[in-house]
Amino acid sequence: MADENVEAMVGYISGNVRRKQIVEALSRGAESIEALGKLTRIPRLSLDKMMEEMAGKNIVKKEKNVYKLTEAGEQATTVLKAMR
């Protein structure tokens, strides 16, 4: 079941260039929403919506004022990197 969940996450992330940019940035460490906006050049409103969606899918989580990948999000990132 867990593998199916990671596969679904990989499909969701790889289906959108901006989601891939966000996950790639977070794979290097936790970032604030402001830093993510600068790193990815995604407009703030779009970024807020994407982060909320990805948090709902257990890809990212917000702790204090920063976002980071969940354990499942890290597994999905590993699979994405292996696909390159």
Beta strands, then each sheet from edge to edge (+ up, - down):
strand 1: 60-63
strand 2: 66-69
sheet 1: 1+ 2-
end
